[in-house]
Amino acid sequence: MLSGIFGKKSDHPMSDIKSAQAFLDELPKNDAHKTLAELTDWIESVSDNADFKAEHQFAVLRLLDEAAQPCVRKLARDYFTPNELNKFQENRLWLVLGNYFNHAARAYFALFRRGCDGDKGVAALKAQEPLLAARAAYALTGQLKYICARYGTVDSAIWSNAARLWQHAEQHEYLDKPVVLYSGAAGDTTVKYELGHLLGWYGCGVSTMRPLHIHLSERITGQYRSSIALSAIQDESCMFSFDLDHPSAPMLAKLGSKAGPSIRFIGMAAMQPKLEALLQALEKNIVPESLNLGGTYGAELVREAAQQLLTYLVNPPSRRAPRRGINVNLNVVNGFARLLESTGTGLDLSKEQPMRWRVEDISASGFRAVLTTQGSDGIRIGSLLGTQPDGVAHWGAAVVRRLRRDDNNRLHVGAEMLTSQVAGVELNQSGGGVPGGDGQSALWLQARQGGASGEARLLMKGGTFSAQRSLQTQLKGQSYLLLSGELQEKGMDYDLAKFRVIQQEGVAEET
C-alpha cells in the first residue's frame, strides 16, 4: 500500500494520514509553546522528505498547519500585548512564532515549486493550486511580520516568492479563485487577497511603526484585504508598484511613469473609506465586533494604528528637507527619565554612561545614525532620545521615527529632532487645579526658528498631561503661566504638549 502512495516504501512517521493524526492526538494540550515548537519541527521534517508524493505532502502539511493555528493565535496574543513583556518572555515568544512562520513559508513554497517544475506525481495537486498558493502567501505575511516586529533584515526571498506566486496564479488564471484558507475562517479568500494583504500592508510605512502598531496595522489591512486592487494597468488609484521580474519591496508608484510588462500595481484607494468609517467608530470608543485583531485592544490604541494607516494612504511621506553627509559623534540617552537626569533636572540614579552614536547624515528636521548591536539595545520606534554633540554643553531631544536593519545586522536609526536644546523646569498647579500635580519635572523645548510667539512646547512624564489644568513654571529667573494645553504626541514614556504662555510680572526668586 505504501509503495502506491510514495512510489517506494517510506518509514517516515508521517507516512500516512492515520499516523499523522495519531501524532496530533498525542500533542500536549495545555502548552501552546511546546506544541507549536513540535509542530514546527514536523513541518520541517515533512517538507524535507523527498519520498513523499506532492499530494500527500500537502495533505500532511495542511494537517500540521491547521493544528498549529490555535497555538499561533494564543502565542501571538501573548506577544502583541499592550503590557510590557520582560526580555525573556519577549524573546521566547518571538523565536517560536518567527520560527514557525519561517518553516511554514518554506514548506509551502517548496511544494509550490515542485508543482511549477512539474515533478513526478504533482498532477494530482493541480486542483489544490489556489489553496496552496494562498497558504504560501499567508505564511509569507507571517514571516515578514515577525521580522518587522524586531526591525530585522527582510529576506529577499519573500519578495521573489511573492512574485512567483503572482506570476503563476496570473498565468494559470486562479488569482481570483475563492478558497477557504483554514477551517473555521470567516469568509473565503483568494491568492489576490493574500498577496494584496502582504504587499499593501508592508508598503504602508511598517518601518515607522511600533511593534504593536505593526501587528494592528497588519490585522486591519487583512480585514480589508478584499478592497486592495492588484493590476497590470496603472491608474490614479495605484499606490505601489511591484516588479515580477526583479522583485523587491513594494515602492510608491509614480503616476505617468513608464512601466515595463513585468510591473504590477497595488491600489489602496478603496481601503480609505473603510478606514475612515472605522475611525468614526473608534472615536466613539467603540471597537467593532467584526474587527478581528487577534486579541482585545482598547479603542484608542486601535485608533492610533488605523490613523497611521490612513495618514500614509492619504498623504504618503516625502522627504521634507535634503540630507547631507556628515560625521558627528553624539552622546545619546534613551528615555524621558534619562534625559531629565542628563539635564540635571531629575534624580541621577542611573550609573549608565551615555551611548556613543556616529551620525552619518542630517537634514533640517533630523538625522540618521547606523548602529552595531552595541548601543542599540532598547531603541524602538517612538523612543525619546537625549542628544548631545561633542563639544556642545546642552542637550537636545529627538524621537526615533524609522528603524531598519541592513544585511550586516547594523541598525539604521532615523530620528526627528524636536529641538536642539532643552531646559529642565518644575511645573506647579495654578488656580486650584487637580491636587498632587505640584513639583513635576519637565523639559522646556527651545522654540523652533519661525515658531509662533506666545507658545511653548514641553516634554512631560508619560500620562501626566491634562488639558483641564493650567500650570506655572520658572525659566531663567522668569515666571510663566501655561494655559490651553494641547497634547501633540503621546510617546512611550512621555507626553509632548503645547501651551499658550503668559509671562508673569516680577522675577522669580532664584533657588
N, C-alpha and C positions, 0 to 999 in steps of 0.2 A: 504493500500500500504506500509506504513512504517513498519508494522509488517512483511511483506515479506522481507524487507531489513535487519532489525535488529533482527528479531525473536520476538521482542516486541517493542512497540512504544517508540520512543525517542523524547525528546523535546530539544535536543542539537541544537544550531544554525547552525551547520554543518551537520544536519541530512540528507540532500540530496545535490546533486551536484549543483542544482539550487540555493539553499540558500547560499552555499559556494561561488558560482560565484557572487552572488549579493553582498556579503560582500566584495569581492575583488574589485568590481566596485566602492565601496564607500571609498576605501582607499585614503589617501592624496596623491596627485600626485607629489608634489614638496618638500616633506620632507622625504628623504630616511631613516633618523634616526628613526623618529616616525613610519614610515611604517614597518621597519624591527622589531622594538620592538613589534608592534601589531601582526605581523605575528608570531613572536616567541611565544607570549602568546597563540595564537590559535593553534600552533603546539603542545605546551604542553597540552592544553586542549583536543585536538583530541587524542593525544597519551594516555592520562589518562582515556579516556572514554571506559568503559568495555562493553557498549551496542553495539558499532559498530561491524559489521561483518568485518573480516580482509580485504576482497576485497574492501569494501567501505572506510575503514580506510586508506588503501594505496592510493586509488584514491584521497581522500581529502588531505593527506599529500603531494602527488605529486603536487597537485594544489597549495597548500600554498608554497611549496618549490620552485616551478617554479616562482611564483610571487615574491619571495624573492630575486632571483638571481640578477636582476638589482640593487637592493639596496645593496646587498653584494659586488658586483663589484665596485659600486660607493664609498662606505664607505671604502673598502679595499684600493682603490687608495688614498683616503684621509689619511688613517692611514700609509700606507707604502710609504711615500713621502720622496724624498731626502731632503726636507726642514724640519728644526727642528720644532716640534709641541710644543705648550705650554702644561703644565701638564694637564690642564683641558680638552683640546681637545683630548689629547692622552688617558686619562682615559675614557672619554666618548665614543670614538670610540672603544677602546679595549673591554669595557664592553659589548656594544651592539653586536659586532661581535662575541666575545667569547661566550656570552650567546646564540646567535642564533645557533652556531655550536654545543654547548653542548646539546641543546634541540633537534636539528635535528638528531644528532647521537643517542641520547637516544630513540627518537621516531622510527627511522628506525630499530634500533636493537631490541626494544621491539616487533615490528611487526614481525621481522625476527624470534625471539624466539617463538612467537606464532605459526608460521609455523613449526618450528623444533619440538615443543612439541605436534603438532597435535591437536590444539584447534579446536573446532567445527566450521565448515564453512571455514576452511583455504584451502580446496581442490581447490577452485576457484582461489586461489593465486598461485598455483603451476607454471603456465606458466610465472608468473611475478618474480620468484625467482632470476634469473640472474640480473634483473634491481634493485630489492630490495637490494640484497647483494652489488652491485656496488655502489648504492647510500649510503648505510651504510658505506662502506669503504671510500668513498669520504668525508662523513661528519666526520669520524674519523680523516682523514688527516687535515681537517679544525680545528677541536677541538684541535689536537696536535699542530698545527701551532701557535695558539694564546696563548697556554700555553708556548710554547718555546719563543715567542716574549717577554715574561716577565720573562723568565728563571724560570718558575714555576715548582711545583711538578707535574710530569706526573702521571695522574690517571692510576693505573694498569689495570683498566677495559678496557682501549684502547687496550692493548696487548691481554687480554683474549678474547675480542670481535673480534679482527682481527683473532685470532687463530680459533675461532668457525666459522667465515665466510669462512676461508680457508678450514677447515675440511669438512664443509657441501658442499661447491662448488666442492671439490675434490671427495667426496663420491657420489655425485649426478651428476657428470660429466658435470658441466656447468662452470667450471673455465675459459674456453676459449670461452664461448658463447658471440658473439658480441651484444651489446645493445647501444642505443642512450641515453647517460646519462641525457642530458637536451635538450629541443627543441632548435635548432639553434646551437648546439655544433658542432665543426669541427671534423668530423670523429667519428667512433664508439669507444667504449671502452669495456673492459671485467673486470670481477672480478679479474683476474690475473693482469691486468694492474694497477687497482686501489690499490690492495694490494702491488704490486711491488713498486708503487709510494710511498705509505705510509712508507713501511719498508726500501726501498732503500734510500729514501731521509733522513729519520731520522738517519739512520746508518752512514751517511757521515759527522759526526762531527758537528751536529747542535749546540751543547752546546759551540762550539768555534766560533760561528758566531755572527756578529752584527744583530740586528733585521731586517734591510733592506736586508742584505745578506741572512738571513733566508727565507725571502719572495722570493727573486730572485732565490735562490737555489731550493726552492720548485716548483716554476713555471718552471724552466729549467728542473728539474727532471720529472715533469709532462709532459712536451713537449716530452720528450724522453722515456716515460714510457714503450712503446712497446719494447724497447731494454733491459728491465730488465727481467731476466730469473728467474722463480721460479721452483724449482725442489726438488725431494726427494733423488736425487743422487748427491753426491759431485764430482766436478771435479775442474780443475785448474782455471776455470772462476768464481767459487763461492766465493763471498766476505763476506757474512754474513750468520749466522745460526739463526734459529728461532724454538723454541720448541713448538709444538702444544699442548702438554700435560701440560707443565709447562711454559706458555708464559711469556716473559719479553722482554725488549728492544732488538732488533737485536744485535748480537755480531759478532765480526770479527771471521771468520771461520778459523780453523787451518787444513790445508791440511794433510790428512792422519790420523787424529784423529778419534777414533771410534765414530760412530753416531748411536743412537738408532732409532727405527722405527718412532718415533714422530718428529724427527728432519727434518726440511726443510731448503733449501738453497736459497739464493738470489744472483744471478750472475749479475755483473755490467760491465763485460768486453766489451760488445757491445756498451755501452754508451761512452766509451773512445774516439773512432774515431769521434763520433758526437760532443763531447765537443771540441776536437781538431779542427775540421772544424769550429765550432762556434767561437773559439778564433782567428782563422785566419781572419775571417770577422771582428771581434771586434777590432783587432789590426789595421785594416784599417779604424777605426772609423765608421763602418757600423753595425747597429743593424738589422739583417734580419727581413723583414716584416712578415715572417712566424712564428717568435718567439713571442708567446703571453705571455707577462709578466704582464698583468692586469693593465698596465699603461705605461707611457712614461718615459724611463730612458736612460741616457747617455751611450754611448758605454763603457767608462772607468769604470763606476760603474758596468755594467753588466759583463764586463771582469773580474773584481775582484771576483765576485761571481762564475763565470764559472771556473776561475782558481783555486779557493779554492776547488771546487768540484773535478776537475781533479787531483789536487795535492793529495787529500785524496784517490782517487781511485788508482792512480799510486804508491803512497808511503804512505800507512796508517801510522799514527803516532804511535810511540812506545816510551816508557819511556827511555830517554837518560841517566838518572842518577838515582840511587836508592834513595828513600826517607828515611828519618829518623825522628822519632818523636821528637818534641822539643816544648817547651813552651817559646815563646818570645813575649814580648809586643812591638808593633810598634806604633809610631806616623805616621799617613798617611794623605796626602793631595791628592786631586783629581784634575788633570788637569795641563796643561803646565803653565798657569799663576800663579797658587797657588804654584807650585814647584819653579818657579822663585822667588816668594816672600819669600819662606822659605829659600832660599839660600842667601837672601839679595841682589839679582840682580834686581828684578823688584820693582815697587812701591807697598808697602804693604798696599793696600787699603782694604783688607778683614779683618773683625773683627772675623771671624770664627776661632775657635781653631781646631788644627789637630784632626782627628778621632783617636780613640784608637782601634787597632786591636790586636788580640791574634793569633799568628801563631801556627799551630798545627803540621805541618811537613814541612821540607825543603829538597831540593836536591841541586846539584851543579848549577842548572840552574834556580831555582825558589822556590816558597813557596805556601802553601795552608793555608788560613785562613777561619774560619767559623764565619759568622756574624749574629746577630739578625737583626730585622728591623732597629734598631738604628745603624748608621754607614754604612749603605748600600745604602743610597739614592744617586742616580746619578751614581752608579757604573755600567758600561756596558762592554761588550767585546770591547777591544781596548782602554779602559780608561788608561791614563798615570797617574801613581801613584808616588808620592814622598814618600820615606820610610826612617824612622829614628828609629833604635832600641834604646831601653832605654840604657842610658849610653854612647851613641855614639854622637859626636858633629856634624858630617857631615850628609848630606842627600844622599840617593841613588835614583835610578829610576827603575821602573818596569812597565810592561804593562799587563793588565788583558787579559788572553787568554781563560779562561774557567769559566763558571758560571753554577751552578745548585742549585736547592732548595731541601731540604730534607722534610720528612713528618712532621717535626716540624716547617716548614717555615723558617728555617735558610738557609742563602745563603752561599754556598761553593764557594770561590774565588780561582782560580788557576792563579798565576801571574808569568810571566817570568821576571827575573832580568836582566835589561840592564847593570847595573853597581851598585856597592856598594857605589860609591862616584861620585858626580857631582860638577862641579865648574862653577860659573857664569862668563861669558865673554861678551864682547861687540864686535860685528862684524862690520867692516867698509869695504867699497869698495876698491878694489885695481886696479890700472891701468885704471881708467876712465870707470868703468862699468856702469851699469844702474843707473841713478840718483835716489836718495831718499832711498838708502839702508843703509846709514851710521847710526851708533848708535843702531843697532838692538841687543837686548838682546838674548842670547842663553846660552846653558848649554853644557859644555865640559865633556864628559864621560871619567872617568878614564879607561885606557887601560886594556883589559882583559889579564889575565895571558896567555902568549904564543901568544898574538896578534902580528900582523905584525908591525914591526918598521916603522916609517915614515908615519904612518896613524893615523887619529883621527876621532872619531865619535862625532857628535854634535846633540843636540836636538834644533830645531828651531821652531818658531811660525808657525803654520799650513799655508801652501800655500806660504811661503816666499822663499823656496829653488829654486835656479836656477842653472842648470849645466853650463850655459853660462857665469858665472862670478866667478872671484877669490876674495877672502876675506882676510882681515888682522885682527889679534886679538892679544891680550896680555894675558899671563897667568903666574902668579908668577914672574912678572917683566921681562918676556922674550917675544919678539915679534915673531909672526909666520905668514907665508903666507900659505893660504889654497887653494889648486889647485885641479882640476879634480874631482869636487864633483860628488857623486853618491847617488841618493835617495834610501835608503834601505827600508824605510817604511813610508807610508803616513797615519798618525793616525787621530783621531777625531779632535784634535786641535794642532797637532804637526807634524813636518817633522823630521825624523831621517835620517841624511846624513853622509856619509863617505867621508873624504877628504885626499888627499896626503898633507903632512905637510913639510914645509921647515922652519927650524929655521933661523931667520934673524940675521945678525951680530949686535952687540950692544945690550944694555939693555934698555928696555923701561923705560921711566920716571914713577916713582911711582905717582899715583894720589890719 
